[in-house]
Amino acid sequence: MEEEKRTVRAVERALDVLSCFTGKSEWGLSEIAAQIGLHKSTVHRLLATLEDRGFVIRDEATEKYRLGLRILELSANLSREDDPSVVLLPDMERLRDEIGETVSLYVRDRNERVRIQAVQSSQAIRRVATVGVRLPLSVGASSKVLLAFDDPSVRNAAMADPSWPASVEKDKFIRQLDEIRERGYATSFEEREPGAAAVSAPIIGRSGKLVAALAVSGPSNRLTPDVMHDHAAAIMEAARRMGQRLG
């Protein structure tokens, strides 16, 4: 039993190393060790194993690591039939062309939201959205959509987690989620970062379950509260159509 626990822990640590690459493409040994809170010697052994199996590559010149070809081989065999990031991409591109701003797709992963797809605005000044970015559920239009339209137990668990910011008053936040659910969409104006704004609507699958949050984001000088309100109907309609494509 003790050996089994050690083996599982080693797998968890290796996955923690690989998860670093959702944030940026290249990492040094010391950077990874600091990121995941392990000693450099432990991380070095993990990286050596991952490199031997082709999951990471070490650049001899910079001594930094990046993802290896084995990752591409695995991703090539992902099922695409029900993958929202693939199925909904044409609809996202149409919405981007209609509104002219960056369009993103978010799903909830425990107490975070993850951007799984993005279509960048073609405007010179735009909100650049990086796929794979993880953000907290306590702030932002998409976070509120993911909590407002999911089962109340999800919302309660998120707010009960020790990572929930003390600065976000829970009773006020719940009232805000209730208003969002009644209105059908959420907005944020320079809420997570200065100069950025977003409007988001839920994508509900044919099963009646929340699948993802659809978001349109851009500079706050273009996406003013009035403009976001004007775009809301088109975004909600796009989200409704997307939901009909999914099981």
C-alpha angles and dihedrals in degrees: 000000000000091000090050091053092050091051093051091048090053090053091049091052092049090051090049088056092051091046090062088073092067086074101047138350102242131043135178122222093251091047093054092046091053093044096054098029100243133129115266093240091057092048090047091057091048092049092048090055093045090048092050089054094046098249094117135023126211118218106221093204099051098023088226127133129230134175117286133224092264088074090057091049091054094045091051089066097051114125107253099184096086100020106122092203089062103031095048099042096097090051090049091052091051091051091049090052091048098048101024097225135104115283122206138183120214134187130185120250107185106296096350138066120230126204104228099173138014138182112201124225115250092219119113092238107044146146106260112212119198117208114235097031115143120214134179122265093225097076139035136050096270093048090055092048091051090053099037097053100037127081112297089240089067091054093046093049092050093052092044092055115107089234092065107114114250088217091068106082107221100211092049091046092052091051089051091052090051090053091048092051090051093046095043099230143050134223135197126193116194086327101133099022136004117265096020131106135176143182121203139187132188124256106216116192125223088264089065093247127125110257105174146328119259113210137186114198137177146136112320092232088065101031097055119167090261093050092048090051089051091051095046097088093052092047093049091048091050090050091050092052091047091052091055089058092058132072 
